[in-house]
Structures are given as structure tokens and as C-alpha cells.
Amino acid sequence: MRTRTFWALDDEDEDVVERLAAGLGADAGRVLAYLLLRADREREPATTVHLRIGTRLNRAAVVDAVERLESVGLLERTHVRDDDPGRPPTAWRPVGDPESAVRCAYERHADELLDRAADHAGIEDDRSGSTTGDLTVALNWRPNGLHLPVYAGETAGWYDEFGVDVTVDHYEGSRRALERVTAGDADVGVVGAATVARARATDVPVVPIAVLYQRAMTVLYTVREAFGEPLRSVEQLQGRRIGMPPNSETRVLGRLFLSQTAFADDIRIVDTTGEERDALLAGEADVVTGSITDPRQLERQGRTVDTLPITDHFPIYGPTVIVREDVLVDRAAALAGFLAGTTAGWADARCDPEPATARVAAVADDEPASIRRTFERAASRFGESDAMRERGWGWQRQEMWDRLRIALGQGRLLDE
């Protein structure tokens, strides 16, 4: 009996897979990583059998991945000569080396994100007169671990690599970041999805071009001493006081969440000023809204904290990258560089968060270990979706925006 040996991806190769998947999707990234790494070990091109064994993907996944990679020019088709009669088996080899393949994947992915954004917004996608150069980015909060992909793009020089000079500014919440974009003080903003949907519903000319995190990270949380019992279910909120900051993304999402319950009218919403947790500790509210990072600050004080993630019950996009419609048309080349650099930043933050973590820690009131844990938790719990696994970082689907718009309308929150 004749035996054959096949080389296969292992755990040491996962960083290469992760970097390619950020711009191609999980299966296509895995197939291309296998072919690129195999090229250093084997001279003959890889057949479908090689790909299935080497990547541990099923036949359908391999076929779809190969078709996608061929369509973007990252694979070339050939044949393997053997001693059997008839047509030789089809095989594939990668185009270029790993470094050029990663760059090409990110550039093409950025173009696809812009095409999709233009289609969703009903804007003619003509980039012939667009310009590159400087971009100012308005982030939706003080520097923290959730911003790591942007800081990773800066730290590793990815934005320079893709021909765009990025300046980052920070603002107090999604509403403020949105205002800077609409006023023309910033070219790009990172804004909560509900704030984006409400702005578009009132004809504010902004367009989402990528989703930084695939699910919102808003939570309802309390401390045991304030609530009086463990908070485990939505039903326990009936008759309670819930603290929410006015004019904020977390308030919109908190109200949207409560509007889905049968007892929404039996809940008292309390306006908070300053930090929501202060209202909780002062006894002014039984539960408050916040981000996933907020409960941990109370836990570090030794308090027992209970949390209800809102998107466990109603999936909503998280922080989203937006631009004005005129910027999408006039600055598409610069936006493509920004999206390619942020795709690379996402991959860098997933594979090696330490350099970007140190950069955030230098300007933030937080420890590097805490910043890193915040990003890792957000990326693993809220950063992925079927769309991202299929097409890569930032991918958005119109049906998700439609669902959010309808839900906001039903909750009478869309055009307040």
C-alpha cells in the first residue's frame, strides 16, 4: 500500500491565518495561509485534497474559499502532472509572498467595504476624482482598550503604509463624535450604531463604512448592596429605577431594550449626571446602563456586581465607523487607506496587542494589563459575527441596519 504525507497547518501558524482572515474572512484566510506557508515546503501546487487535509476545512468551504481568492487575484490555477490517464487534477498556488498577500488582501478589503457602504447609502461609487492625504478621526470616548485597533494601525505604521496620515481626537460619547463629523471638524467618526441609525433617520448625511465591533457592548449592571438580590433575569427589572445618562448611546440602547419587555411602563428611568456608577452607589438608581468596562471598575473596589448584556437579547452593531456622504465621494482614496490600515490594526491587536496597549496606556488613565483585557474580551465576545467570519473585519449587512431601524421606530426612539 502506498502512503502519502501531507503538511497541515498547526497552532504556530494561527497568527498568519488571523492576519489574512481580517481582510478575507476565516475560510479564505485559512486556505491562503496554508498555500503561502506550504510554498516554502512543497514545490508542487496544492490540489483540493491537499487543501482539505492541510486546512481541516470541508470540501464546500475549500471550494468557496478558492473561488473568492481567485476572484481577487491571490491564487492562480494550474494542474498537477501524475501517471494516471485522463485530465490532470486541478491545483492552485499563491500569487506573491506572505507580505504582499497581506497587503493586497487589506487593500482589496477596504475597496469592498467602501463599495458596500456606497451601495447601502445609494451613492454612486465614483472614485476617479477622490484624494488621499490627511484624515482626522473622532473617537467616541477617552482612550481605552476598545480603541486598540486604531492605535495598533498607528503604532505599526499601517496608515503610513497605505498612504494616509491619521490624527485621532477623543470626545465624550457617540453624540459628540457624530457632531464633529457632521460639522466638518472630523473626516471619520467612531459612533454607536443606534446613534448612526437615528441620525440617518433624520436625514443627517452620514454613512457607515465599517463596523468596528459586530455587537454593541452596552450592559445593565448593579451592585448587590443596591439591588438587594442577584440580578439574573430581565423580569427582575420590573418596578425598578434605572439610571441612564441623557443624550447617550447607552441610554438609547437601554430604552430600546426595555421597550421590548411587557412591563416597560412600570420602570422609572432616572437621568444620571457624571458617571452612572456614582448614581448607583449613592442610592439614586437600582440599576444603571454602561459599557462592559464599567462593572469591572466596581469589581476592583471589591463590590459584588451583576450584569445583563443587552445584545444577548437583541443583537445590535457596536461602535461603527462613519463619514459624511461628501467625504465618501471626495476622499475615497484616503478612506480606503484608513480602512486598510484599521483592518491591519485589528489583526495586529488580535495577534500581538502589547505595542498598541503601551501606546494607549501612555495617554489613558488605566493599566496596560487592564487595557489589553478590555480589548481581548470585547474582540472575542463582541467583535465577531457570521458576516465577519465570511468576509473579514468591519463587514456590514443591510438587514442588520434595517432591523435596528425598525426596532427603534417601534420603540418611538428613531426620530426623537
Residue, then its C-alpha position, 0 to 999 in steps of 0.5 A: m500500500r502506498t502512503r502519502t504525507f501531507w503538511a497541515l497547518d498547526d497552532e504556530d501558524e494561527d497568527v498568519v491565518e488571523r492576519l489574512a482572515a481580517g481582510l478575507g474572512a476565516d475560510a479564505g484566510r485559512v486556505l491562503a495561509y496554508l498555500l503561502l506557508r506550504a510554498d516554502r515546503e512543497r514545490e508542487p501546487a496544492t490540489t483540493v485534497h491537499l487543501r482539505i487535509g492541510t486546512r481541516l476545512n470541508r470540501a464546500a468551504v475549500v471550494d468557496a474559499v478558492e473561488r473568492l481568492e481567485s476572484v481577487g487575484l491571490l491564487e492562480r490555477t494550474h494542474v498537477r502532472d501524475d501517471d494516471p490517464g485522463r485530465p490532470p487534477t486541478a491545483w492552485r498556488p499563491v500569487g506573491d509572498p506572505e507580505s504582499a498577500v497581506r497587503c493586497a488582501y487589506e487593500r482589496h478589503a477596504d475597496e469592498l467595504l467602501d463599495r458596500a457602504a456606497d451601495h447601502a447609502g445609494i451613492e454612486d461609487d465614483r472614485s476617479g476624482s477622490t484624494t488621499g492625504d490627511l484624515t482626522v478621526a473622532l473617537n467616541w470616548r477617552p482612550n481605552g482598550l476598545h480603541l486598540p485597533v486604531y492605535a495598533g494601525e498607528t503604532a505599526g505604521w499601517y496608515d503610513e503604509f497605505g498612504v494616509d496620515v491619521t490624527v485621532d481626537h477623543y470626545e465624550g460619547s457617540r453624540r459628540a463624535l457624530e457632531r464633529v463629523t457632521a460639522g466638518d471638524a472630523d473626516v471619520g467618526v467612531v459612533g454607536a450604531a443606534t446613534v448612526a441609525r437615528a441620525r440617518a433617520t433624520d436625514v443627517p448625511v452620514v454613512p457607515i463604512a465599517v463596523l468596528y465591533q459586530r455587537a454593541m457592548t452596552v450592559l445593565y449592571t448593579v451592585r448587590e448592596a443596591f439591588g438587594e438580590p442577584l440580578r439574573s433575569v430581565e423580569q427582575l427589572q420590573g418596578r425598578r429605577i434605572g439610571m441612564p445618562p441623557n443624550s447617550e448611546t447607552r441610554v438609547l440602547g437601554r430604552l430600546f431594550l426595555s421597550q421590548t419587555a411587557f412591563a416597560d411602563d412600570i420602570r422609572i428611568v432616572d437621568t444620571t449626571g457624571e458617571e452612572r456608577d456614582a448614581l448607583l452607589a449613592g442610592e439614586a438608581d437600582v440599576v444603571t446602563g454602561s459599557i462592559t468596562d464599567p462593572r469591572q471598575l466596581e469589581r476592583q473596589g471589591r463590590t459584588v456586581d451583576t450584569l445583563p448584556i443587552t445584545d444577548h437579547f437583541p443583537i445590535y452593531g457596536p461602535t461603527v465607523i462613519v463619514r459624511e456622504d461628501v467625504l465618501v465621494d471626495r476622499a475615497a482614496a484616503l478612506a480606503g487607506f484608513l480602512a486598510g490600515t484599521t483592518a491591519g490594526w485589528a489583526d495586529a491587536r488580535c495577534d500581538p496587542e502589547p505595542a498598541t496597549a503601551r501606546v494607549a496606556a501612555v495617554a489613558d488613565d488605566e493599566p496596560a494589563s487592564i487595557r489589553r483585557t478590555f480589548e481581548r474580551a470585547a474582540s472575542r465576545f463582541g467583535e465577531s459575527d457570521a458576516m465577519r467570519e465570511r468576509g473579514w473585519g468591519w463587514q456590514r449587512q443591510e438587514m442588520w441596519d434595517r432591523l435596528r431601524i425598525a426596532l427603534g421606530q417601534g420603540r418611538l426612539l428613531d426620530e426623537 
